[in-house]
């Protein structure tokens, strides 16, 4: 699994991306957390980004939570503030319930209702897997026609995700097997992994964040998470879609920093300059 590390010695904050993205999504938020006295770890979920992708591996939510648990052991992180976006939020919930000692606080960003995961866009990919695989496996850029509309629908305004950024998110799926692997990731998201997951069992303080233009996670869904978790609260970010870390990184970093430190709104770290400029460290390990 591939990990990007930002900062040293502060509160450990682990950042999980969702479907169709990777640790690259956190390239702005990670450094912003680092200068606010946190140590951020942006992880490529197994099979995504630069992490390995064995053809016979399980890429479902329950398996991803197990891989994440092993990753935290390898990183020598006994307990972390865990942040998950959309499907990554489901992985975070799974770990928070199954291994509560691993998660000190929990943040969910644009996570749709568990009963609706993987969501309509991914369900369409699942239904059409056989047809897409036959048609797309012959081209080097076959995944583009699948993933580009999904990404473009994830932001509030098109200029927030220009073609160069779409290309960066598509990079892990280039090649003749890229589309097939993307379809395998979609097919691995099964409802059975979430049937027994009750948000009422989440004991951690939980922050639920939603972009007001998110078409996947509605306001009602976000508020339901905040109400269902015993120690949950809801915060929205104006005029952004599903990809809050892409469209509003500064605002999100402030929310996460205040949440992880238990700070009052508007409080600022006195040591921003001291940590600024440290370069992220890339870590690879095998569990």
LINBELBEL-V120708 format. One record per residue. N is the residue number from 1. PSI is psi in degrees with one decimal (none if undefined). NEAR is the number of other C-alpha atoms within 10 Angstrom. Layout:
n = <N | N>
psi = <PSI | PSI>
near = <NEAR | NEAR>
This chain:
n = <1 | 2 | 3 | 4 | 5 | 6 | 7 | 8 | 9 | 10 | 11 | 12 | 13 | 14 | 15 | 16 | 17 | 18 | 19 | 20 | 21 | 22 | 23 | 24 | 25 | 26 | 27 | 28 | 29 | 30 | 31 | 32 | 33 | 34 | 35 | 36 | 37 | 38 | 39 | 40 | 41 | 42 | 43 | 44 | 45 | 46 | 47 | 48 | 49 | 50 | 51 | 52 | 53 | 54 | 55 | 56 | 57 | 58 | 59 | 60 | 61 | 62 | 63 | 64 | 65 | 66 | 67 | 68 | 69 | 70 | 71 | 72 | 73 | 74 | 75 | 76 | 77 | 78 | 79 | 80 | 81 | 82 | 83 | 84 | 85 | 86 | 87 | 88 | 89 | 90 | 91 | 92 | 93 | 94 | 95 | 96 | 97 | 98 | 99 | 100 | 101 | 102 | 103 | 104 | 105 | 106 | 107 | 108 | 109 | 110 | 111 | 112 | 113 | 114 | 115 | 116 | 117 | 118 | 119 | 120 | 121 | 122 | 123 | 124 | 125 | 126 | 127 | 128 | 129 | 130 | 131 | 132 | 133 | 134 | 135 | 136 | 137 | 138 | 139 | 140 | 141 | 142 | 143 | 144 | 145 | 146 | 147 | 148 | 149 | 150 | 151 | 152 | 153 | 154 | 155 | 156 | 157 | 158 | 159 | 160 | 161 | 162 | 163 | 164 | 165 | 166 | 167 | 168 | 169 | 170 | 171 | 172 | 173 | 174 | 175 | 176 | 177 | 178 | 179 | 180 | 181 | 182 | 183 | 184 | 185 | 186 | 187 | 188 | 189 | 190 | 191 | 192 | 193 | 194 | 195 | 196 | 197 | 198 | 199 | 200 | 201 | 202 | 203 | 204 | 205 | 206 | 207 | 208 | 209 | 210 | 211 | 212 | 213 | 214 | 215 | 216 | 217 | 218 | 219 | 220 | 221 | 222 | 223 | 224 | 225 | 226 | 227 | 228 | 229 | 230 | 231 | 232 | 233 | 234 | 235 | 236 | 237 | 238 | 239 | 240 | 241 | 242 | 243 | 244 | 245 | 246 | 247 | 248 | 249 | 250 | 251 | 252 | 253 | 254 | 255 | 256 | 257 | 258 | 259 | 260 | 261 | 262 | 263 | 264 | 265 | 266 | 267 | 268 | 269 | 270 | 271 | 272 | 273 | 274 | 275 | 276 | 277 | 278 | 279 | 280 | 281 | 282 | 283 | 284 | 285 | 286 | 287>
psi = <143.6 | 134.4 | 135.6 | 128.9 | 135.8 | 117.6 | 169.8 | 136.1 | -4.4 | -173.0 | 125.3 | 124.4 | 119.7 | 128.0 | 122.0 | 130.3 | -177.9 | -162.7 | 137.5 | -3.2 | -165.3 | -173.2 | -22.0 | -28.7 | -27.7 | 15.0 | -23.9 | -43.9 | -40.2 | -55.0 | -34.2 | -35.5 | -36.6 | -40.9 | -5.3 | 28.4 | 40.1 | 161.3 | 111.9 | 137.8 | 109.8 | 118.1 | 133.3 | 114.0 | 154.8 | 128.1 | -9.0 | 159.4 | -127.4 | 4.0 | 160.2 | 159.5 | 66.2 | 141.5 | -25.1 | 14.4 | 158.1 | 120.6 | 17.9 | 173.4 | -45.9 | -43.3 | -40.2 | -38.1 | -37.3 | -44.0 | -40.3 | -41.4 | -43.7 | -35.2 | -42.7 | -36.4 | -45.2 | -33.6 | -1.2 | 43.4 | 106.3 | -34.8 | 136.1 | 159.5 | 117.5 | 124.7 | 124.2 | 134.3 | 135.5 | -112.1 | -32.4 | -28.0 | -36.3 | -40.0 | -42.8 | -42.9 | -43.0 | -45.1 | -40.3 | -34.4 | -44.0 | -34.9 | 67.9 | -25.9 | -17.2 | -22.6 | 113.3 | -39.0 | 158.3 | 134.5 | 130.0 | 127.3 | 112.4 | 33.0 | 119.7 | 166.6 | 140.7 | -33.5 | -16.3 | -5.4 | 132.8 | -0.4 | 160.3 | -38.0 | -42.7 | -33.9 | -36.1 | -41.2 | -41.8 | -42.3 | -32.0 | 17.3 | -50.6 | -45.2 | -44.6 | -43.8 | -41.4 | -41.0 | -37.1 | -21.3 | -11.6 | -9.9 | 150.2 | -24.8 | 29.5 | -33.7 | -20.1 | -43.8 | -19.7 | -48.4 | -32.0 | -49.7 | -37.0 | -45.3 | -43.2 | -31.4 | -5.4 | -1.1 | 156.8 | -34.5 | 135.3 | -34.0 | -8.3 | -14.0 | 75.2 | 165.6 | -33.9 | -34.7 | -39.0 | -43.0 | -37.2 | -39.9 | -27.1 | -19.3 | -42.4 | -12.2 | 16.1 | 157.2 | 168.5 | -24.9 | -2.0 | -46.9 | -40.6 | -39.6 | -39.8 | -41.9 | -34.7 | -39.3 | -41.4 | -43.2 | -20.9 | -12.4 | 96.7 | 144.0 | -27.4 | -28.0 | -14.0 | -3.0 | -38.4 | 10.4 | 112.3 | 114.9 | -18.9 | -14.9 | -0.3 | 114.1 | -15.3 | 150.8 | 131.5 | 131.4 | 126.5 | 120.4 | 138.3 | 136.6 | 136.2 | -13.7 | 19.3 | 118.2 | -7.8 | -46.0 | 107.8 | 165.6 | -40.5 | -40.2 | -43.7 | -43.5 | -31.9 | -39.4 | -47.7 | -36.5 | -32.3 | -30.6 | 128.1 | -32.8 | 42.4 | 153.4 | 154.0 | 140.8 | 129.8 | 158.6 | 122.7 | 140.5 | 37.0 | 160.1 | -145.0 | -38.7 | 67.8 | -41.7 | -23.9 | -39.6 | -29.7 | 59.0 | -38.7 | -44.4 | -41.0 | -42.4 | -38.7 | -44.7 | -45.0 | -38.1 | -47.5 | -40.0 | -45.9 | -31.7 | -5.8 | 27.7 | 157.5 | 152.6 | 133.1 | -10.4 | 140.1 | 147.8 | 143.0 | -1.8 | 36.7 | -40.8 | -34.5 | -38.4 | -10.7 | 142.1 | -6.1 | 133.3 | 147.7 | 148.4 | 128.2 | 132.4 | 135.5 | 139.4 | 163.6 | 132.4 | none>
near = <21 | 22 | 24 | 21 | 21 | 26 | 26 | 16 | 9 | 14 | 20 | 25 | 29 | 26 | 26 | 29 | 28 | 24 | 20 | 21 | 23 | 24 | 24 | 18 | 22 | 24 | 16 | 15 | 23 | 28 | 23 | 24 | 28 | 29 | 24 | 25 | 22 | 24 | 21 | 28 | 28 | 26 | 28 | 25 | 29 | 23 | 23 | 25 | 23 | 19 | 20 | 15 | 17 | 11 | 9 | 6 | 13 | 17 | 23 | 22 | 25 | 21 | 17 | 21 | 24 | 15 | 18 | 23 | 17 | 14 | 21 | 16 | 14 | 14 | 13 | 9 | 14 | 14 | 19 | 21 | 23 | 27 | 26 | 23 | 27 | 26 | 26 | 25 | 27 | 28 | 28 | 28 | 30 | 25 | 23 | 23 | 19 | 16 | 14 | 17 | 13 | 19 | 23 | 19 | 21 | 27 | 28 | 27 | 29 | 31 | 28 | 27 | 19 | 21 | 11 | 13 | 19 | 23 | 17 | 11 | 15 | 21 | 17 | 12 | 20 | 19 | 12 | 12 | 18 | 12 | 10 | 19 | 20 | 11 | 11 | 20 | 18 | 13 | 14 | 15 | 19 | 22 | 27 | 20 | 12 | 20 | 22 | 17 | 12 | 15 | 20 | 19 | 18 | 23 | 23 | 22 | 15 | 12 | 10 | 16 | 19 | 11 | 13 | 9 | 14 | 17 | 14 | 13 | 21 | 24 | 16 | 21 | 23 | 16 | 16 | 16 | 19 | 23 | 31 | 21 | 21 | 23 | 21 | 21 | 22 | 23 | 18 | 17 | 23 | 16 | 15 | 12 | 17 | 19 | 10 | 9 | 16 | 14 | 19 | 13 | 15 | 23 | 18 | 20 | 18 | 24 | 24 | 26 | 26 | 30 | 27 | 20 | 22 | 22 | 16 | 22 | 23 | 18 | 19 | 11 | 18 | 26 | 18 | 17 | 23 | 21 | 16 | 16 | 20 | 16 | 14 | 20 | 19 | 18 | 16 | 18 | 18 | 14 | 15 | 22 | 26 | 26 | 29 | 29 | 23 | 22 | 22 | 19 | 19 | 16 | 15 | 21 | 21 | 19 | 20 | 23 | 24 | 19 | 19 | 23 | 13 | 9 | 14 | 9 | 10 | 9 | 10 | 13 | 13 | 10 | 11 | 14 | 10 | 11 | 16 | 14 | 12 | 13 | 10 | 19 | 11 | 13 | 13 | 14 | 11 | 11 | 10>
